Structure formats: C-alpha cells, structure tokens
Amino acid sequence: LLWLACGMLLCLPLIADGFLQLLTPYESTNIKRVLTGIPFGLGLGILMCSMFSARAEAFHGAGQVLLPGNASFTLVRNADQESE
C-alpha cells in the first residue's frame, strides 16, 4: 500500500501542471515539463511494479491474488448465466 501511495504522489506534479494549463492561461516551460515528467515516469513505474508484484503461482486461482488496495480478480455472474 505504501508503494501505491508513493507512486500516486510522484504522479501529482505532472497532473497538477497539466490541469493548471488546461484551466488557466498559464503555459508550462520545457524545464518544468522535464521536472514534472521525471517524477511522473518514476511514479508510473512504481505503480506498475506494485500492480504486477502479486505472485499468481502462490495461489490456487486468480481470485485469491490480492492486488494493491486489497483489490482482487473476481468473476461476476449475472442472472442470465446462472439460469443456464
């Protein structure tokens, strides 16, 4: 959970700079884009690594694999599938 929070925190500067440009007449410079893009790339890498860090071979099914945020894979069945 700490890795997920760290990854999201590193993505915030680029997101804030992008929305600031979208909503105001402010325009970012190339240096600011680099300074916000490097933490974003690092944060995105951390997010991807934390999402893929679950080891599926240690579990009997995909539903037992816990992902960041206590998310898991589940098969959702609707009423049409249950009647068949």
PDB file with SEQRES, HELIX, SHEET and CRYST1 records, atoms N, CA, C and O in Angstrom:
SEQRES   1 A   84  LEU LEU TRP LEU ALA CYS GLY MET LEU LEU CYS LEU PRO          
SEQRES   2 A   84  LEU ILE ALA ASP GLY PHE LEU GLN LEU LEU THR PRO TYR          
SEQRES   3 A   84  GLU SER THR ASN ILE LYS ARG VAL LEU THR GLY ILE PRO          
SEQRES   4 A   84  PHE GLY LEU GLY LEU GLY ILE LEU MET CYS SER MET PHE          
SEQRES   5 A   84  SER ALA ARG ALA GLU ALA PHE HIS GLY ALA GLY GLN VAL          
SEQRES   6 A   84  LEU LEU PRO GLY ASN ALA SER PHE THR LEU VAL ARG ASN          
SEQRES   7 A   84  ALA ASP GLN GLU SER GLU                                      
HELIX    1 AA1 LEU A    2  LEU A   23  1                                  22    
HELIX    2 AA2 ASN A   30  MET A   51  1                                  22    
HELIX    3 AA3 ALA A   56  ALA A   58  5                                   3    
HELIX    4 AA4 ALA A   62  GLN A   64  5                                   3    
HELIX    5 AA5 PRO A   68  ASN A   70  5                                   3    
HELIX    6 AA6 ALA A   79  SER A   83  1                                   5    
SHEET    1 AA1 2 LEU A  66  LEU A  67  0                                        
SHEET    2 AA1 2 ALA A  71  SER A  72 -1                                        
CRYST1    1.000    1.000    1.000  90.00  90.00  90.00 P 1           1          
ATOM      1  N   LEU A   1       0.826  -1.189   0.000  1.00  0.00           N  
ATOM      2  CA  LEU A   1       0.000   0.000   0.000  1.00  0.00           C  
ATOM      3  C   LEU A   1       0.873   1.257   0.000  1.00  0.00           C  
ATOM      4  O   LEU A   1       0.510   2.282  -0.577  1.00  0.00           O  
ATOM      5  N   LEU A   2       2.024   1.158   0.655  1.00  0.00           N  
ATOM      6  CA  LEU A   2       2.942   2.292   0.686  1.00  0.00           C  
ATOM      7  C   LEU A   2       3.478   2.591  -0.706  1.00  0.00           C  
ATOM      8  O   LEU A   2       3.615   3.756  -1.080  1.00  0.00           O  
ATOM      9  N   TRP A   3       3.786   1.543  -1.482  1.00  0.00           N  
ATOM     10  CA  TRP A   3       4.291   1.751  -2.845  1.00  0.00           C  
ATOM     11  C   TRP A   3       3.242   2.412  -3.718  1.00  0.00           C  
ATOM     12  O   TRP A   3       3.566   3.266  -4.543  1.00  0.00           O  
ATOM     13  N   LEU A   4       2.001   2.028  -3.545  1.00  0.00           N  
ATOM     14  CA  LEU A   4       0.912   2.622  -4.324  1.00  0.00           C  
ATOM     15  C   LEU A   4       0.769   4.111  -4.003  1.00  0.00           C  
ATOM     16  O   LEU A   4       0.618   4.930  -4.909  1.00  0.00           O  
ATOM     17  N   ALA A   5       0.816   4.456  -2.730  1.00  0.00           N  
ATOM     18  CA  ALA A   5       0.720   5.864  -2.329  1.00  0.00           C  
ATOM     19  C   ALA A   5       1.918   6.660  -2.833  1.00  0.00           C  
ATOM     20  O   ALA A   5       1.768   7.799  -3.273  1.00  0.00           O  
ATOM     21  N   CYS A   6       3.101   6.065  -2.770  1.00  0.00           N  
ATOM     22  CA  CYS A   6       4.312   6.736  -3.250  1.00  0.00           C  
ATOM     23  C   CYS A   6       4.228   6.976  -4.754  1.00  0.00           C  
ATOM     24  O   CYS A   6       4.582   8.056  -5.227  1.00  0.00           O  
ATOM     25  N   GLY A   7       3.771   5.998  -5.500  1.00  0.00           N  
ATOM     26  CA  GLY A   7       3.628   6.147  -6.946  1.00  0.00           C  
ATOM     27  C   GLY A   7       2.625   7.221  -7.313  1.00  0.00           C  
ATOM     28  O   GLY A   7       2.857   8.008  -8.230  1.00  0.00           O  
ATOM     29  N   MET A   8       1.510   7.254  -6.601  1.00  0.00           N  
ATOM     30  CA  MET A   8       0.493   8.270  -6.886  1.00  0.00           C  
ATOM     31  C   MET A   8       0.994   9.667  -6.517  1.00  0.00           C  
ATOM     32  O   MET A   8       0.696  10.640  -7.210  1.00  0.00           O  
ATOM     33  N   LEU A   9       1.752   9.762  -5.429  1.00  0.00           N  
ATOM     34  CA  LEU A   9       2.301  11.050  -5.012  1.00  0.00           C  
ATOM     35  C   LEU A   9       3.276  11.599  -6.052  1.00  0.00           C  
ATOM     36  O   LEU A   9       3.301  12.803  -6.304  1.00  0.00           O  
ATOM     37  N   LEU A  10       4.071  10.729  -6.651  1.00  0.00           N  
ATOM     38  CA  LEU A  10       5.022  11.171  -7.668  1.00  0.00           C  
ATOM     39  C   LEU A  10       4.333  11.569  -8.972  1.00  0.00           C  
ATOM     40  O   LEU A  10       4.912  12.308  -9.768  1.00  0.00           O  
ATOM     41  N   CYS A  11       3.125  11.100  -9.204  1.00  0.00           N  
ATOM     42  CA  CYS A  11       2.384  11.463 -10.416  1.00  0.00           C  
ATOM     43  C   CYS A  11       1.671  12.809 -10.284  1.00  0.00           C  
ATOM     44  O   CYS A  11       1.295  13.407 -11.292  1.00  0.00           O  
ATOM     45  N   LEU A  12       1.484  13.283  -9.070  1.00  0.00           N  
ATOM     46  CA  LEU A  12       0.714  14.509  -8.848  1.00  0.00           C  
ATOM     47  C   LEU A  12       1.289  15.772  -9.504  1.00  0.00           C  
ATOM     48  O   LEU A  12       0.506  16.561 -10.033  1.00  0.00           O  
ATOM     49  N   PRO A  13       2.620  16.014  -9.503  1.00  0.00           N  
ATOM     50  CA  PRO A  13       3.107  17.257 -10.120  1.00  0.00           C  
ATOM     51  C   PRO A  13       2.742  17.389 -11.597  1.00  0.00           C  
ATOM     52  O   PRO A  13       2.350  18.470 -12.036  1.00  0.00           O  
ATOM     53  N   LEU A  14       2.862  16.323 -12.362  1.00  0.00           N  
ATOM     54  CA  LEU A  14       2.526  16.385 -13.785  1.00  0.00           C  
ATOM     55  C   LEU A  14       1.029  16.591 -13.976  1.00  0.00           C  
ATOM     56  O   LEU A  14       0.612  17.358 -14.843  1.00  0.00           O  
ATOM     57  N   ILE A  15       0.232  15.918 -13.182  1.00  0.00           N  
ATOM     58  CA  ILE A  15      -1.219  16.062 -13.283  1.00  0.00           C  
ATOM     59  C   ILE A  15      -1.635  17.491 -12.925  1.00  0.00           C  
ATOM     60  O   ILE A  15      -2.469  18.088 -13.606  1.00  0.00           O  
ATOM     61  N   ALA A  16      -1.050  18.033 -11.855  1.00  0.00           N  
ATOM     62  CA  ALA A  16      -1.377  19.405 -11.450  1.00  0.00           C  
ATOM     63  C   ALA A  16      -0.951  20.405 -12.518  1.00  0.00           C  
ATOM     64  O   ALA A  16      -1.694  21.337 -12.825  1.00  0.00           O  
ATOM     65  N   ASP A  17       0.240  20.220 -13.086  1.00  0.00           N  
ATOM     66  CA  ASP A  17       0.721  21.130 -14.122  1.00  0.00           C  
ATOM     67  C   ASP A  17      -0.166  21.050 -15.368  1.00  0.00           C  
ATOM     68  O   ASP A  17      -0.464  22.071 -15.986  1.00  0.00           O  
ATOM     69  N   GLY A  18      -0.581  19.853 -15.729  1.00  0.00           N  
ATOM     70  CA  GLY A  18      -1.449  19.689 -16.893  1.00  0.00           C  
ATOM     71  C   GLY A  18      -2.802  20.345 -16.712  1.00  0.00           C  
ATOM     72  O   GLY A  18      -3.290  21.030 -17.611  1.00  0.00           O  
ATOM     73  N   PHE A  19      -3.416  20.138 -15.543  1.00  0.00           N  
ATOM     74  CA  PHE A  19      -4.717  20.757 -15.301  1.00  0.00           C  
ATOM     75  C   PHE A  19      -4.608  22.270 -15.149  1.00  0.00           C  
ATOM     76  O   PHE A  19      -5.527  23.001 -15.518  1.00  0.00           O  
ATOM     77  N   LEU A  20      -3.483  22.743 -14.606  1.00  0.00           N  
ATOM     78  CA  LEU A  20      -3.277  24.184 -14.493  1.00  0.00           C  
ATOM     79  C   LEU A  20      -3.209  24.823 -15.878  1.00  0.00           C  
ATOM     80  O   LEU A  20      -3.745  25.911 -16.088  1.00  0.00           O  
ATOM     81  N   GLN A  21      -2.555  24.152 -16.819  1.00  0.00           N  
ATOM     82  CA  GLN A  21      -2.500  24.659 -18.194  1.00  0.00           C  
ATOM     83  C   GLN A  21      -3.865  24.588 -18.868  1.00  0.00           C  
ATOM     84  O   GLN A  21      -4.219  25.459 -19.662  1.00  0.00           O  
ATOM     85  N   LEU A  22      -4.623  23.550 -18.548  1.00  0.00           N  
ATOM     86  CA  LEU A  22      -5.933  23.376 -19.162  1.00  0.00           C  
ATOM     87  C   LEU A  22      -6.934  24.432 -18.687  1.00  0.00           C  
ATOM     88  O   LEU A  22      -7.730  24.939 -19.477  1.00  0.00           O  
ATOM     89  N   LEU A  23      -6.889  24.754 -17.414  1.00  0.00           N  
ATOM     90  CA  LEU A  23      -7.913  25.610 -16.821  1.00  0.00           C  
ATOM     91  C   LEU A  23      -7.547  27.090 -16.758  1.00  0.00           C  
ATOM     92  O   LEU A  23      -8.419  27.925 -16.519  1.00  0.00           O  
ATOM     93  N   THR A  24      -6.281  27.431 -16.966  1.00  0.00           N  
ATOM     94  CA  THR A  24      -5.840  28.826 -16.887  1.00  0.00           C  
ATOM     95  C   THR A  24      -5.025  29.168 -18.130  1.00  0.00           C  
ATOM     96  O   THR A  24      -4.681  28.273 -18.902  1.00  0.00           O  
ATOM     97  N   PRO A  25      -4.712  30.437 -18.337  1.00  0.00           N  
ATOM     98  CA  PRO A  25      -3.871  30.811 -19.479  1.00  0.00           C  
ATOM     99  C   PRO A  25      -2.386  30.481 -19.278  1.00  0.00           C  
ATOM    100  O   PRO A  25      -1.579  30.738 -20.171  1.00  0.00           O  
ATOM    101  N   TYR A  26      -2.014  29.922 -18.131  1.00  0.00           N  
ATOM    102  CA  TYR A  26      -0.628  29.553 -17.832  1.00  0.00           C  
ATOM    103  C   TYR A  26      -0.128  28.511 -18.830  1.00  0.00           C  
ATOM    104  O   TYR A  26      -0.860  27.590 -19.193  1.00  0.00           O  
ATOM    105  N   GLU A  27       1.119  28.658 -19.270  1.00  0.00           N  
ATOM    106  CA  GLU A  27       1.724  27.659 -20.147  1.00  0.00           C  
ATOM    107  C   GLU A  27       3.069  27.244 -19.563  1.00  0.00           C  
ATOM    108  O   GLU A  27       3.894  28.093 -19.227  1.00  0.00           O  
ATOM    109  N   SER A  28       3.283  25.960 -19.447  1.00  0.00           N  
ATOM    110  CA  SER A  28       4.487  25.412 -18.844  1.00  0.00           C  
ATOM    111  C   SER A  28       5.689  25.573 -19.769  1.00  0.00           C  
ATOM    112  O   SER A  28       5.540  25.640 -20.989  1.00  0.00           O  
ATOM    113  N   THR A  29       6.878  25.633 -19.180  1.00  0.00           N  
ATOM    114  CA  THR A  29       8.113  25.697 -19.968  1.00  0.00           C  
ATOM    115  C   THR A  29       8.677  24.290 -20.111  1.00  0.00           C  
ATOM    116  O   THR A  29       8.232  23.362 -19.435  1.00  0.00           O  
ATOM    117  N   ASN A  30       9.654  24.137 -20.989  1.00  0.00           N  
ATOM    118  CA  ASN A  30      10.259  22.826 -21.204  1.00  0.00           C  
ATOM    119  C   ASN A  30      10.936  22.302 -19.942  1.00  0.00           C  
ATOM    120  O   ASN A  30      10.884  21.105 -19.660  1.00  0.00           O  
ATOM    121  N   ILE A  31      11.566  23.184 -19.189  1.00  0.00           N  
ATOM    122  CA  ILE A  31      12.234  22.748 -17.958  1.00  0.00           C  
ATOM    123  C   ILE A  31      11.208  22.234 -16.952  1.00  0.00           C  
ATOM    124  O   ILE A  31      11.439  21.215 -16.302  1.00  0.00           O  
ATOM    125  N   LYS A  32      10.079  22.925 -16.818  1.00  0.00           N  
ATOM    126  CA  LYS A  32       9.033  22.453 -15.899  1.00  0.00           C  
ATOM    127  C   LYS A  32       8.449  21.128 -16.370  1.00  0.00           C  
ATOM    128  O   LYS A  32       8.091  20.281 -15.551  1.00  0.00           O  
ATOM    129  N   ARG A  33       8.352  20.946 -17.663  1.00  0.00           N  
ATOM    130  CA  ARG A  33       7.836  19.675 -18.185  1.00  0.00           C  
ATOM    131  C   ARG A  33       8.783  18.530 -17.857  1.00  0.00           C  
ATOM    132  O   ARG A  33       8.343  17.434 -17.509  1.00  0.00           O  
ATOM    133  N   VAL A  34      10.079  18.782 -17.966  1.00  0.00           N  
ATOM    134  CA  VAL A  34      11.062  17.750 -17.608  1.00  0.00           C  
ATOM    135  C   VAL A  34      11.017  17.489 -16.108  1.00  0.00           C  
ATOM    136  O   VAL A  34      11.042  16.338 -15.674  1.00  0.00           O  
ATOM    137  N   LEU A  35      10.949  18.564 -15.311  1.00  0.00           N  
ATOM    138  CA  LEU A  35      10.946  18.414 -13.855  1.00  0.00           C  
ATOM    139  C   LEU A  35       9.673  17.755 -13.329  1.00  0.00           C  
ATOM    140  O   LEU A  35       9.694  17.165 -12.248  1.00  0.00           O  
ATOM    141  N   THR A  36       8.581  17.839 -14.057  1.00  0.00           N  
ATOM    142  CA  THR A  36       7.366  17.127 -13.644  1.00  0.00           C  
ATOM    143  C   THR A  36       7.269  15.758 -14.316  1.00  0.00           C  
ATOM    144  O   THR A  36       6.634  14.851 -13.779  1.00  0.00           O  
ATOM    145  N   GLY A  37       7.889  15.601 -15.478  1.00  0.00           N  
ATOM    146  CA  GLY A  37       7.824  14.337 -16.202  1.00  0.00           C  
ATOM    147  C   GLY A  37       8.686  13.246 -15.602  1.00  0.00           C  
ATOM    148  O   GLY A  37       8.308  12.075 -15.623  1.00  0.00           O  
ATOM    149  N   ILE A  38       9.847  13.618 -15.065  1.00  0.00           N  
ATOM    150  CA  ILE A  38      10.728  12.610 -14.460  1.00  0.00           C  
ATOM    151  C   ILE A  38      10.073  11.959 -13.239  1.00  0.00           C  
ATOM    152  O   ILE A  38      10.054  10.731 -13.156  1.00  0.00           O  
ATOM    153  N   PRO A  39       9.534  12.735 -12.286  1.00  0.00           N  
ATOM    154  CA  PRO A  39       8.834  12.074 -11.175  1.00  0.00           C  
ATOM    155  C   PRO A  39       7.612  11.274 -11.638  1.00  0.00           C  
ATOM    156  O   PRO A  39       7.297  10.233 -11.062  1.00  0.00           O  
ATOM    157  N   PHE A  40       6.922  11.760 -12.681  1.00  0.00           N  
ATOM    158  CA  PHE A  40       5.765  11.024 -13.196  1.00  0.00           C  
ATOM    159  C   PHE A  40       6.195   9.661 -13.738  1.00  0.00           C  
ATOM    160  O   PHE A  40       5.553   8.648 -13.461  1.00  0.00           O  
ATOM    161  N   GLY A  41       7.276   9.639 -14.508  1.00  0.00           N  
ATOM    162  CA  GLY A  41       7.762   8.368 -15.038  1.00  0.00           C  
ATOM    163  C   GLY A  41       8.180   7.416 -13.937  1.00  0.00           C  
ATOM    164  O   GLY A  41       7.897   6.220 -14.002  1.00  0.00           O  
ATOM    165  N   LEU A  42       8.850   7.940 -12.930  1.00  0.00           N  
ATOM    166  CA  LEU A  42       9.246   7.122 -11.790  1.00  0.00           C  
ATOM    167  C   LEU A  42       8.009   6.627 -11.038  1.00  0.00           C  
ATOM    168  O   LEU A  42       7.923   5.454 -10.673  1.00  0.00           O  
ATOM    169  N   GLY A  43       7.058   7.527 -10.812  1.00  0.00           N  
ATOM    170  CA  GLY A  43       5.828   7.146 -10.114  1.00  0.00           C  
ATOM    171  C   GLY A  43       5.013   6.132 -10.888  1.00  0.00           C  
ATOM    172  O   GLY A  43       4.447   5.208 -10.302  1.00  0.00           O  
ATOM    173  N   LEU A  44       4.946   6.297 -12.207  1.00  0.00           N  
ATOM    174  CA  LEU A  44       4.212   5.339 -13.033  1.00  0.00           C  
ATOM    175  C   LEU A  44       4.888   3.970 -12.993  1.00  0.00           C  
ATOM    176  O   LEU A  44       4.215   2.940 -12.959  1.00  0.00           O  
ATOM    177  N   GLY A  45       6.214   3.967 -12.996  1.00  0.00           N  
ATOM    178  CA  GLY A  45       6.949   2.708 -12.864  1.00  0.00           C  
ATOM    179  C   GLY A  45       6.677   2.036 -11.535  1.00  0.00           C  
ATOM    180  O   GLY A  45       6.495   0.819 -11.479  1.00  0.00           O  
ATOM    181  N   ILE A  46       6.646   2.817 -10.457  1.00  0.00           N  
ATOM    182  CA  ILE A  46       6.345   2.265  -9.134  1.00  0.00           C  
ATOM    183  C   ILE A  46       4.921   1.712  -9.098  1.00  0.00           C  
ATOM    184  O   ILE A  46       4.687   0.635  -8.550  1.00  0.00           O  
ATOM    185  N   LEU A  47       3.975   2.443  -9.678  1.00  0.00           N  
ATOM    186  CA  LEU A  47       2.591   1.953  -9.724  1.00  0.00           C  
ATOM    187  C   LEU A  47       2.488   0.641 -10.493  1.00  0.00           C  
ATOM    188  O   LEU A  47       1.819  -0.292 -10.048  1.00  0.00           O  
ATOM    189  N   MET A  48       3.149   0.570 -11.644  1.00  0.00           N  
ATOM    190  CA  MET A  48       3.091  -0.653 -12.449  1.00  0.00           C  
ATOM    191  C   MET A  48       3.738  -1.822 -11.709  1.00  0.00           C  
ATOM    192  O   MET A  48       3.206  -2.933 -11.721  1.00  0.00           O  
ATOM    193  N   CYS A  49       4.871  -1.583 -11.069  1.00  0.00           N  
ATOM    194  CA  CYS A  49       5.537  -2.652 -10.321  1.00  0.00           C  
ATOM    195  C   CYS A  49       4.689  -3.130  -9.151  1.00  0.00           C  
ATOM    196  O   CYS A  49       4.625  -4.328  -8.878  1.00  0.00           O  
ATOM    197  N   SER A  50       4.041  -2.204  -8.462  1.00  0.00           N  
ATOM    198  CA  SER A  50       3.208  -2.623  -7.334  1.00  0.00           C  
ATOM    199  C   SER A  50       1.979  -3.390  -7.808  1.00  0.00           C  
ATOM    200  O   SER A  50       1.487  -4.268  -7.100  1.00  0.00           O  
ATOM    201  N   MET A  51       1.480  -3.067  -9.000  1.00  0.00           N  
ATOM    202  CA  MET A  51       0.322  -3.794  -9.523  1.00  0.00           C  
ATOM    203  C   MET A  51       0.689  -5.203  -9.985  1.00  0.00           C  
ATOM    204  O   MET A  51      -0.116  -6.126  -9.867  1.00  0.00           O  
ATOM    205  N   PHE A  52       1.889  -5.365 -10.504  1.00  0.00           N  
ATOM    206  CA  PHE A  52       2.301  -6.675 -11.002  1.00  0.00           C  
ATOM    207  C   PHE A  52       3.091  -7.480  -9.985  1.00  0.00           C  
ATOM    208  O   PHE A  52       3.606  -8.547 -10.318  1.00  0.00           O  
ATOM    209  N   SER A  53       3.200  -6.995  -8.746  1.00  0.00           N  
ATOM    210  CA  SER A  53       4.040  -7.663  -7.761  1.00  0.00           C  
ATOM    211  C   SER A  53       3.400  -8.915  -7.165  1.00  0.00           C  
ATOM    212  O   SER A  53       4.102  -9.718  -6.552  1.00  0.00           O  
ATOM    213  N   ALA A  54       2.115  -9.104  -7.323  1.00  0.00           N  
ATOM    214  CA  ALA A  54       1.463 -10.300  -6.792  1.00  0.00           C  
ATOM    215  C   ALA A  54       1.958 -11.524  -7.549  1.00  0.00           C  
ATOM    216  O   ALA A  54       2.057 -11.505  -8.776  1.00  0.00           O  
ATOM    217  N   ARG A  55       2.263 -12.568  -6.828  1.00  0.00           N  
ATOM    218  CA  ARG A  55       2.775 -13.792  -7.442  1.00  0.00           C  
ATOM    219  C   ARG A  55       1.626 -14.795  -7.596  1.00  0.00           C  
ATOM    220  O   ARG A  55       1.216 -15.431  -6.625  1.00  0.00           O  
ATOM    221  N   ALA A  56       1.127 -14.929  -8.786  1.00  0.00           N  
ATOM    222  CA  ALA A  56      -0.047 -15.775  -9.039  1.00  0.00           C  
ATOM    223  C   ALA A  56       0.232 -17.251  -8.791  1.00  0.00           C  
ATOM    224  O   ALA A  56      -0.686 -17.991  -8.438  1.00  0.00           O  
ATOM    225  N   GLU A  57       1.485 -17.706  -8.967  1.00  0.00           N  
ATOM    226  CA  GLU A  57       1.772 -19.132  -8.788  1.00  0.00           C  
ATOM    227  C   GLU A  57       1.629 -19.574  -7.331  1.00  0.00           C  
ATOM    228  O   GLU A  57       1.556 -20.773  -7.062  1.00  0.00           O  
ATOM    229  N   ALA A  58       1.588 -18.637  -6.393  1.00  0.00           N  
ATOM    230  CA  ALA A  58       1.434 -18.970  -4.983  1.00  0.00           C  
ATOM    231  C   ALA A  58      -0.036 -19.166  -4.597  1.00  0.00           C  
ATOM    232  O   ALA A  58      -0.331 -19.446  -3.435  1.00  0.00           O  
ATOM    233  N   PHE A  59      -0.952 -19.024  -5.541  1.00  0.00           N  
ATOM    234  CA  PHE A  59      -2.378 -19.109  -5.255  1.00  0.00           C  
ATOM    235  C   PHE A  59      -3.028 -20.153  -6.155  1.00  0.00           C  
ATOM    236  O   PHE A  59      -2.499 -20.490  -7.214  1.00  0.00           O  
ATOM    237  N   HIS A  60      -4.187 -20.663  -5.720  1.00  0.00           N  
ATOM    238  CA  HIS A  60      -4.903 -21.681  -6.489  1.00  0.00           C  
ATOM    239  C   HIS A  60      -5.737 -21.094  -7.608  1.00  0.00           C  
ATOM    240  O   HIS A  60      -6.032 -21.787  -8.582  1.00  0.00           O  
ATOM    241  N   GLY A  61      -6.121 -19.847  -7.497  1.00  0.00           N  
ATOM    242  CA  GLY A  61      -6.929 -19.211  -8.529  1.00  0.00           C  
ATOM    243  C   GLY A  61      -6.673 -17.720  -8.560  1.00  0.00           C  
ATOM    244  O   GLY A  61      -6.110 -17.153  -7.625  1.00  0.00           O  
ATOM    245  N   ALA A  62      -7.090 -17.096  -9.637  1.00  0.00           N  
ATOM    246  CA  ALA A  62      -6.858 -15.660  -9.792  1.00  0.00           C  
ATOM    247  C   ALA A  62      -7.606 -14.847  -8.747  1.00  0.00           C  
ATOM    248  O   ALA A  62      -7.174 -13.742  -8.419  1.00  0.00           O  
ATOM    249  N   GLY A  63      -8.699 -15.348  -8.219  1.00  0.00           N  
ATOM    250  CA  GLY A  63      -9.471 -14.625  -7.219  1.00  0.00           C  
ATOM    251  C   GLY A  63      -8.778 -14.506  -5.876  1.00  0.00           C  
ATOM    252  O   GLY A  63      -9.148 -13.659  -5.064  1.00  0.00           O  
ATOM    253  N   GLN A  64      -7.762 -15.352  -5.625  1.00  0.00           N  
ATOM    254  CA  GLN A  64      -7.044 -15.298  -4.359  1.00  0.00           C  
ATOM    255  C   GLN A  64      -5.866 -14.332  -4.385  1.00  0.00           C  
ATOM    256  O   GLN A  64      -5.291 -14.045  -3.335  1.00  0.00           O  
ATOM    257  N   VAL A  65      -5.494 -13.827  -5.547  1.00  0.00           N  
ATOM    258  CA  VAL A  65      -4.378 -12.891  -5.660  1.00  0.00           C  
ATOM    259  C   VAL A  65      -4.846 -11.520  -5.196  1.00  0.00           C  
ATOM    260  O   VAL A  65      -5.790 -10.961  -5.755  1.00  0.00           O  
ATOM    261  N   LEU A  66      -4.191 -10.978  -4.179  1.00  0.00           N  
ATOM    262  CA  LEU A  66      -4.537  -9.646  -3.682  1.00  0.00           C  
ATOM    263  C   LEU A  66      -3.648  -8.614  -4.349  1.00  0.00           C  
ATOM    264  O   LEU A  66      -2.423  -8.735  -4.334  1.00  0.00           O  
ATOM    265  N   LEU A  67      -4.257  -7.618  -4.926  1.00  0.00           N  
ATOM    266  CA  LEU A  67      -3.548  -6.526  -5.578  1.00  0.00           C  
ATOM    267  C   LEU A  67      -3.521  -5.323  -4.646  1.00  0.00           C  
ATOM    268  O   LEU A  67      -4.195  -5.335  -3.616  1.00  0.00           O  
ATOM    269  N   PRO A  68      -2.754  -4.278  -4.983  1.00  0.00           N  
ATOM    270  CA  PRO A  68      -2.745  -3.087  -4.128  1.00  0.00           C  
ATOM    271  C   PRO A  68      -4.157  -2.552  -3.898  1.00  0.00           C  
ATOM    272  O   PRO A  68      -4.999  -2.578  -4.795  1.00  0.00           O  
ATOM    273  N   GLY A  69      -4.396  -2.075  -2.700  1.00  0.00           N  
ATOM    274  CA  GLY A  69      -5.719  -1.573  -2.338  1.00  0.00           C  
ATOM    275  C   GLY A  69      -6.686  -2.695  -2.011  1.00  0.00           C  
ATOM    276  O   GLY A  69      -7.899  -2.485  -2.020  1.00  0.00           O  
ATOM    277  N   ASN A  70      -6.166  -3.894  -1.719  1.00  0.00           N  
ATOM    278  CA  ASN A  70      -6.967  -5.092  -1.438  1.00  0.00           C  
ATOM    279  C   ASN A  70      -7.924  -5.439  -2.566  1.00  0.00           C  
ATOM    280  O   ASN A  70      -8.981  -6.022  -2.327  1.00  0.00           O  
ATOM    281  N   ALA A  71      -7.565  -5.088  -3.789  1.00  0.00           N  
ATOM    282  CA  ALA A  71      -8.368  -5.461  -4.955  1.00  0.00           C  
ATOM    283  C   ALA A  71      -8.037  -6.900  -5.334  1.00  0.00           C  
ATOM    284  O   ALA A  71      -6.947  -7.387  -5.034  1.00  0.00           O  
ATOM    285  N   SER A  72      -8.962  -7.574  -5.984  1.00  0.00           N  
ATOM    286  CA  SER A  72      -8.718  -8.934  -6.456  1.00  0.00           C  
ATOM    287  C   SER A  72      -9.525  -9.178  -7.721  1.00  0.00           C  
ATOM    288  O   SER A  72     -10.456  -8.440  -8.044  1.00  0.00           O  
ATOM    289  N   PHE A  73      -9.143 -10.232  -8.424  1.00  0.00           N  
ATOM    290  CA  PHE A  73      -9.855 -10.611  -9.637  1.00  0.00           C  
ATOM    291  C   PHE A  73     -11.041 -11.483  -9.253  1.00  0.00           C  
ATOM    292  O   PHE A  73     -10.871 -12.474  -8.542  1.00  0.00           O  
ATOM    293  N   THR A  74     -12.233 -11.134  -9.710  1.00  0.00           N  
ATOM    294  CA  THR A  74     -13.409 -11.955  -9.452  1.00  0.00           C  
ATOM    295  C   THR A  74     -14.238 -12.052 -10.721  1.00  0.00           C  
ATOM    296  O   THR A  74     -14.257 -11.134 -11.541  1.00  0.00           O  
ATOM    297  N   LEU A  75     -14.909 -13.157 -10.867  1.00  0.00           N  
ATOM    298  CA  LEU A  75     -15.795 -13.369 -11.999  1.00  0.00           C  
ATOM    299  C   LEU A  75     -17.202 -12.965 -11.575  1.00  0.00           C  
ATOM    300  O   LEU A  75     -17.759 -13.528 -10.632  1.00  0.00           O  
ATOM    301  N   VAL A  76     -17.760 -12.010 -12.257  1.00  0.00           N  
ATOM    302  CA  VAL A  76     -19.104 -11.534 -11.934  1.00  0.00           C  
ATOM    303  C   VAL A  76     -20.093 -12.274 -12.816  1.00  0.00           C  
ATOM    304  O   VAL A  76     -19.964 -12.288 -14.040  1.00  0.00           O  
ATOM    305  N   ARG A  77     -21.076 -12.884 -12.183  1.00  0.00           N  
ATOM    306  CA  ARG A  77     -22.103 -13.610 -12.932  1.00  0.00           C  
ATOM    307  C   ARG A  77     -23.405 -12.837 -12.862  1.00  0.00           C  
ATOM    308  O   ARG A  77     -23.774 -12.293 -11.821  1.00  0.00           O  
ATOM    309  N   ASN A  78     -24.083 -12.801 -13.978  1.00  0.00           N  
ATOM    310  CA  ASN A  78     -25.391 -12.148 -13.963  1.00  0.00           C  
ATOM    311  C   ASN A  78     -26.486 -13.208 -13.961  1.00  0.00           C  
ATOM    312  O   ASN A  78     -26.186 -14.399 -14.042  1.00  0.00           O  
ATOM    313  N   ALA A  79     -27.726 -12.807 -13.872  1.00  0.00           N  
ATOM    314  CA  ALA A  79     -28.852 -13.733 -13.748  1.00  0.00           C  
ATOM    315  C   ALA A  79     -28.993 -14.631 -14.971  1.00  0.00           C  
ATOM    316  O   ALA A  79     -29.420 -15.777 -14.825  1.00  0.00           O  
ATOM    317  N   ASP A  80     -28.653 -14.162 -16.170  1.00  0.00           N  
ATOM    318  CA  ASP A  80     -28.767 -14.975 -17.379  1.00  0.00           C  
ATOM    319  C   ASP A  80     -27.801 -16.146 -17.354  1.00  0.00           C  
ATOM    320  O   ASP A  80     -28.150 -17.238 -17.803  1.00  0.00           O  
ATOM    321  N   GLN A  81     -26.611 -15.946 -16.845  1.00  0.00           N  
ATOM    322  CA  GLN A  81     -25.623 -17.017 -16.792  1.00  0.00           C  
ATOM    323  C   GLN A  81     -25.987 -18.058 -15.747  1.00  0.00           C  
ATOM    324  O   GLN A  81     -25.719 -19.242 -15.948  1.00  0.00           O  
ATOM    325  N   GLU A  82     -26.592 -17.649 -14.633  1.00  0.00           N  
ATOM    326  CA  GLU A  82     -26.945 -18.585 -13.579  1.00  0.00           C  
ATOM    327  C   GLU A  82     -28.077 -19.510 -13.996  1.00  0.00           C  
ATOM    328  O   GLU A  82     -28.140 -20.643 -13.519  1.00  0.00           O  
ATOM    329  N   SER A  83     -28.978 -19.064 -14.875  1.00  0.00           N  
ATOM    330  CA  SER A  83     -30.116 -19.882 -15.275  1.00  0.00           C  
ATOM    331  C   SER A  83     -29.734 -20.949 -16.294  1.00  0.00           C  
ATOM    332  O   SER A  83     -30.494 -21.895 -16.501  1.00  0.00           O  
ATOM    333  N   GLU A  84     -28.587 -20.821 -16.929  1.00  0.00           N  
ATOM    334  CA  GLU A  84     -28.183 -21.801 -17.962  1.00  0.00           C  
ATOM    335  C   GLU A  84     -27.657 -23.065 -17.381  1.00  0.00           C  
ATOM    336  O   GLU A  84     -27.281 -23.975 -18.120  1.00  0.00           O  
TER     337      GLU A  84                                                      
END                                                                             
